[in-house]
Amino acid sequence: MKKEGLARWIVILLVLAAVVVPLGSWWLSKDQGAKIELHARMPENGGWSVDTIQAKVGQPIHLRLISDDVVHGFAVGRSDQPALDIIPGEFTETILTFDRPGKYIFYCNRWCGANHWRMRGTIEVTGDGDPVPPDPQPLFLKLGIDVDAPHPAETAPVTIVSPERGALFASRLPAYALEKDTYLSNSPAKVWLKLRAEPTLSSLSDDDLWDAVAWIWQQQASPEALKDGRELYATNCAACHGESGKGDGVMVRGLPVWNPSAHTSEETVHQPTGEGLVSPPNFTDSKVLLGASPALLEGKIIRGGMGTGMPYWGPIFTSKQIEALVGHLYTFAWPPPDPK
């Protein structure tokens, strides 16, 4: 009887082991999530070794990142996840977890070559929970703005503009000039023309009004937002647009100069991957930037293209980041506020 009882217990234990071990393995794999080795290579050599990652809500994604050639970066668009440097021959590990289903873009944030913009991939997250809400319709679409069309300023200052001097005229400005909608929907040049037509401002000189417009634009971005915009520009834009906004970044040297009058369907093909067609415009040319409304600049950043091969940034930047970046762009037209 003792032998029979012992045998019975052995059988029971074996059956339990057959059930528990697979369940335990399943639970551990569920807890640990997907493990993916992701190689980064220059786009000419293949880019990311995996361009689509499948994941589930709440399930960790364990990434082992390594570069096969030059230094790359890894970042997730619209995410608080810190960007990582990927060093040749050296693994970098990170864990990503998403709490909402949806599609997320991962990309290289280090300037790795002329076709750097091809290094984008998708993380497709499925499962329960409220999905990532769709973006509201951008203002440039609501206003019907053609982001590829030329937008030279109808007028421009002939002397150095001073927002500080413009503050002296703030109390005389009509109420609409200080409204957010006016700022978003109009270029600085258009606001100047509207103010120039105001009888109550007829005693102010053209230079005075430009100072006032510069002050209006300066009020739309806090010092913190300008700092964020400056950092975003340095990391993502300067290699093409140049550190000082002159369109002379290292990635576009030798390309033809941007010609805003060349606006035909053949010459302004949208290039979402960012191959350079021509060098970008010179933002320090007042005829260029002062003819662009914030809504127009937002559209260029979101959609890309604009005849220069600029990549799209819609799935990368949040609306707050785009607003900060637009605020920084205008500092190329006039000086930023004095830090105190």
ZAMAR-195699 format. One line per field, with one value per residue (C-alpha): x, y, z; residue number from 0; residue in one letter. Coordinates in Angstrom, 3 decimals, m for minus. Example, Ala and Ser with C-alpha at 12.3 -4.5 7.8 and 13.67 -1.06 7.14 Angstrom:
% residues 2
c1: [12.300 13.670]
c2: [m4.500 m1.060]
c3: [7.800 7.140]
seq: [0 1]
type: [A S]
This chain:
% residues 340
c1: [0.000 2.800 4.358 1.002 0.476 3.939 3.393 0.047 1.702 4.441 1.834 m0.046 3.149 4.073 0.622 0.854 4.317 3.045 0.400 2.234 5.543 3.988 1.697 4.658 6.637 3.648 3.249 6.937 6.940 3.777 5.371 8.642 7.028 8.583 12.360 13.698 17.217 17.168 20.119 20.602 22.328 22.587 19.560 21.749 22.660 19.149 18.170 16.453 16.650 13.010 10.676 7.445 7.158 3.998 3.070 0.148 m1.116 0.738 3.186 6.836 8.923 12.530 14.807 18.471 19.805 23.096 24.604 26.306 28.082 27.945 26.414 22.635 19.859 16.580 13.539 9.771 7.626 5.204 6.672 8.386 10.749 14.272 16.206 19.101 22.459 23.225 26.965 28.612 29.308 27.803 24.364 22.037 18.960 15.668 12.099 9.048 5.507 2.418 m0.852 m3.000 m3.491 m2.386 0.517 3.698 6.684 10.263 13.069 16.761 17.422 21.129 22.365 23.688 23.762 21.979 19.063 18.792 15.023 14.420 15.151 11.613 9.618 6.243 5.228 1.714 0.094 m3.130 m5.293 m7.890 m8.147 m8.980 m6.984 m4.747 m7.208 m6.880 m5.291 m7.667 m7.672 m4.631 m5.307 m3.549 m6.146 m9.047 m7.760 m7.073 m3.392 m1.220 1.998 3.965 2.931 5.294 4.528 6.804 6.036 4.107 6.263 9.288 11.215 14.152 15.832 16.604 13.402 13.142 10.327 11.374 10.563 7.355 6.201 5.910 2.984 1.154 m1.597 m2.437 m2.924 m6.455 m7.775 m7.706 m3.946 m3.379 m5.737 m4.328 m6.365 m4.854 m1.365 m2.047 m3.830 m1.785 1.798 3.679 3.545 m0.256 m0.657 1.633 m0.551 m3.698 m2.145 m0.883 m4.481 m5.680 m6.440 m5.632 m2.060 m1.379 1.048 3.351 6.110 6.538 9.462 7.333 4.699 7.292 8.529 4.938 4.432 7.655 6.417 3.061 4.854 7.161 4.197 3.018 5.898 7.108 10.848 10.345 8.615 11.365 13.959 12.109 11.780 15.469 16.429 14.036 15.452 19.067 18.376 16.052 16.296 19.707 21.505 19.465 18.226 21.526 22.243 21.336 18.401 20.143 19.385 23.053 23.125 25.734 23.210 22.175 25.488 25.897 22.166 20.490 19.258 15.560 13.488 10.047 8.775 9.247 5.784 4.509 3.079 6.227 8.656 6.955 6.469 6.001 8.953 7.889 11.225 13.128 15.462 16.889 15.707 16.998 18.474 15.817 14.941 16.912 14.845 16.936 15.601 12.693 10.751 10.662 9.766 7.670 5.378 4.558 1.788 2.177 m0.555 1.521 4.703 2.753 1.557 5.074 6.317 3.392 3.245 6.752 7.366 7.177 9.240 12.520 12.333 11.618 10.409 7.072 7.057 3.362 3.722 6.945 6.192 3.287 1.195 2.904 6.330 5.309 4.030 7.331 9.308 7.295 7.920 11.646 11.645 10.425 13.455 15.434 13.387 13.968 15.898 14.429 13.544 16.411 16.839 16.645]
c2: [0.000 2.337 1.736 2.278 5.554 6.759 5.922 7.729 10.855 10.688 10.546 13.479 15.523 14.747 15.827 19.038 19.717 19.182 21.853 24.306 24.526 25.658 28.059 29.437 29.880 31.601 33.906 34.818 35.519 37.583 39.565 40.090 40.982 40.865 40.801 42.274 42.844 45.952 46.810 50.337 50.904 53.911 53.989 53.171 49.926 48.974 51.285 49.555 45.761 45.684 48.403 47.198 46.067 44.386 44.884 44.750 47.346 47.073 44.484 45.557 45.592 44.725 46.231 45.440 48.183 48.135 50.045 48.213 51.296 54.849 56.363 56.396 57.445 55.873 57.924 57.427 60.222 61.988 60.166 61.045 58.138 59.620 59.351 56.887 56.869 53.647 52.979 50.748 47.275 48.020 46.916 49.419 48.006 49.717 48.755 50.390 50.021 51.593 52.069 52.865 51.041 52.824 53.373 54.994 56.081 55.309 57.093 57.890 61.278 61.454 62.849 59.660 60.635 62.351 59.882 59.995 60.614 57.129 55.696 55.512 52.545 51.754 50.242 48.816 48.448 46.439 45.575 47.035 50.682 53.955 54.289 57.244 59.940 61.258 64.653 67.579 69.059 71.344 75.027 75.128 72.686 74.605 77.774 76.030 77.015 75.516 74.876 74.444 77.770 80.769 83.115 86.137 89.002 91.834 94.254 94.000 96.219 98.209 98.718 96.478 95.629 96.022 94.269 96.284 99.537 97.967 97.478 101.273 101.194 98.225 100.336 101.909 98.669 97.523 94.551 92.147 92.619 90.875 87.953 84.449 83.821 86.875 85.607 82.067 82.949 85.895 86.469 89.324 91.218 90.922 92.148 95.081 95.972 95.808 98.081 100.452 100.882 101.833 105.592 105.646 104.524 106.956 108.956 105.934 105.418 102.242 101.294 101.881 99.479 96.803 97.136 96.703 93.597 92.096 92.731 91.054 87.962 87.912 87.736 84.463 82.323 82.099 81.905 78.226 77.527 79.349 77.249 74.054 75.252 76.100 72.608 70.924 72.995 72.216 68.480 68.018 70.973 72.659 70.050 71.210 74.686 75.740 76.811 80.410 79.557 80.513 77.215 76.236 73.128 70.441 68.028 70.319 71.777 71.525 71.301 73.866 77.018 77.107 79.022 79.990 80.893 77.302 76.158 73.541 70.134 68.529 70.596 70.417 66.668 65.778 63.716 62.192 60.455 63.722 63.309 66.713 68.232 71.742 73.581 75.107 78.816 81.427 82.321 85.426 86.871 88.966 88.421 84.690 84.301 87.449 86.267 83.033 82.702 80.333 78.178 77.909 77.004 74.466 72.897 72.698 70.979 68.541 67.617 68.271 68.472 72.157 71.444 71.003 67.365 68.298 65.262 65.188 65.662 65.165 61.801 62.861 66.179 67.006 70.093 71.825 71.040 72.328 75.559 75.988 75.293 77.848 80.422 79.783 80.123 83.699 84.595 84.444 87.438 89.495 88.981 86.838 88.428 89.429 86.702 88.251]
c3: [0.000 0.816 m2.581 m4.298 m2.390 m3.266 m6.924 m6.856 m5.449 m8.036 m10.805 m9.289 m9.033 m12.635 m13.830 m11.824 m13.212 m16.746 m16.148 m13.917 m15.809 m19.125 m17.270 m15.373 m18.573 m20.187 m17.180 m17.146 m20.867 m20.444 m17.633 m19.437 m22.740 m26.196 m26.515 m29.724 m30.962 m33.110 m35.340 m36.658 m39.965 m42.238 m44.554 m47.554 m45.757 m44.711 m41.843 m38.911 m38.978 m37.798 m39.041 m37.405 m33.784 m32.512 m28.845 m26.455 m24.011 m20.718 m22.048 m21.757 m24.927 m24.155 m26.795 m27.315 m29.565 m31.440 m34.353 m37.198 m38.549 m37.137 m34.010 m34.262 m31.896 m30.836 m29.858 m29.796 m31.162 m28.825 m25.863 m22.603 m23.174 m23.215 m26.469 m26.482 m28.253 m30.109 m30.231 m32.878 m31.515 m28.105 m26.933 m25.271 m23.563 m22.800 m21.921 m23.497 m22.170 m23.730 m21.862 m24.898 m28.184 m31.319 m33.685 m32.420 m34.495 m33.510 m35.301 m35.337 m33.746 m34.578 m37.885 m39.443 m43.122 m45.977 m45.883 m42.100 m42.417 m43.775 m40.328 m39.025 m37.855 m36.321 m32.988 m33.347 m29.937 m29.598 m26.619 m24.301 m23.375 m25.015 m28.236 m28.870 m29.972 m33.518 m33.904 m34.340 m37.804 m38.073 m38.555 m41.919 m43.279 m41.738 m43.394 m46.703 m46.733 m49.471 m47.555 m50.786 m52.316 m52.186 m49.310 m49.644 m47.282 m48.903 m46.942 m44.663 m42.234 m43.562 m40.183 m37.206 m35.370 m31.590 m29.661 m26.609 m28.403 m29.649 m26.048 m25.780 m28.234 m26.689 m25.109 m28.466 m30.352 m31.282 m29.317 m32.293 m32.664 m29.325 m29.914 m30.306 m33.442 m35.112 m34.365 m35.543 m38.778 m40.027 m41.026 m39.328 m42.623 m42.826 m39.251 m40.049 m43.064 m40.908 m38.300 m40.962 m42.131 m38.613 m38.455 m34.742 m35.500 m38.332 m36.187 m35.794 m38.325 m40.347 m38.100 m35.002 m36.314 m37.070 m33.512 m32.328 m34.490 m33.167 m29.624 m30.419 m31.724 m28.737 m26.338 m27.844 m26.559 m22.978 m22.244 m21.357 m24.684 m26.584 m24.785 m25.730 m29.318 m29.490 m28.285 m30.727 m33.568 m32.656 m32.467 m35.423 m37.796 m37.680 m39.782 m42.788 m41.863 m40.296 m36.732 m37.529 m39.819 m43.064 m44.819 m44.898 m42.689 m43.225 m44.746 m47.607 m48.696 m52.440 m53.134 m55.410 m53.686 m52.766 m55.328 m53.982 m57.446 m58.670 m57.559 m59.960 m59.293 m60.718 m58.697 m55.319 m54.932 m51.284 m50.052 m46.717 m46.178 m46.373 m49.314 m50.062 m53.333 m52.706 m49.756 m47.454 m47.394 m45.499 m42.441 m41.811 m45.080 m43.806 m47.033 m46.264 m42.617 m42.136 m44.918 m43.063 m40.493 m37.523 m39.107 m42.284 m40.394 m38.349 m41.601 m43.004 m39.859 m39.680 m43.348 m44.622 m48.340 m49.283 m52.398 m50.531 m49.491 m45.870 m43.871 m42.095 m38.313 m37.553 m35.795 m34.043 m32.318 m30.016 m30.760 m27.828 m29.271 m32.694 m31.159 m29.298 m32.460 m34.448 m31.718 m31.991 m35.777 m35.513 m33.399 m36.641 m37.799 m34.662 m31.433 m28.632 m25.304 m23.069 m20.383 m16.920]
seq: [0 1 2 3 4 5 6 7 8 9 10 11 12 13 14 15 16 17 18 19 20 21 22 23 24 25 26 27 28 29 30 31 32 33 34 35 36 37 38 39 40 41 42 43 44 45 46 47 48 49 50 51 52 53 54 55 56 57 58 59 60 61 62 63 64 65 66 67 68 69 70 71 72 73 74 75 76 77 78 79 80 81 82 83 84 85 86 87 88 89 90 91 92 93 94 95 96 97 98 99 100 101 102 103 104 105 106 107 108 109 110 111 112 113 114 115 116 117 118 119 120 121 122 123 124 125 126 127 128 129 130 131 132 133 134 135 136 137 138 139 140 141 142 143 144 145 146 147 148 149 150 151 152 153 154 155 156 157 158 159 160 161 162 163 164 165 166 167 168 169 170 171 172 173 174 175 176 177 178 179 180 181 182 183 184 185 186 187 188 189 190 191 192 193 194 195 196 197 198 199 200 201 202 203 204 205 206 207 208 209 210 211 212 213 214 215 216 217 218 219 220 221 222 223 224 225 226 227 228 229 230 231 232 233 234 235 236 237 238 239 240 241 242 243 244 245 246 247 248 249 250 251 252 253 254 255 256 257 258 259 260 261 262 263 264 265 266 267 268 269 270 271 272 273 274 275 276 277 278 279 280 281 282 283 284 285 286 287 288 289 290 291 292 293 294 295 296 297 298 299 300 301 302 303 304 305 306 307 308 309 310 311 312 313 314 315 316 317 318 319 320 321 322 323 324 325 326 327 328 329 330 331 332 333 334 335 336 337 338 339]
type: [M K K E G L A R W I V I L L V L A A V V V P L G S W W L S K D Q G A K I E L H A R M P E N G G W S V D T I Q A K V G Q P I H L R L I S D D V V H G F A V G R S D Q P A L D I I P G E F T E T I L T F D R P G K Y I F Y C N R W C G A N H W R M R G T I E V T G D G D P V P P D P Q P L F L K L G I D V D A P H P A E T A P V T I V S P E R G A L F A S R L P A Y A L E K D T Y L S N S P A K V W L K L R A E P T L S S L S D D D L W D A V A W I W Q Q Q A S P E A L K D G R E L Y A T N C A A C H G E S G K G D G V M V R G L P V W N P S A H T S E E T V H Q P T G E G L V S P P N F T D S K V L L G A S P A L L E G K I I R G G M G T G M P Y W G P I F T S K Q I E A L V G H L Y T F A W P P P D P K]
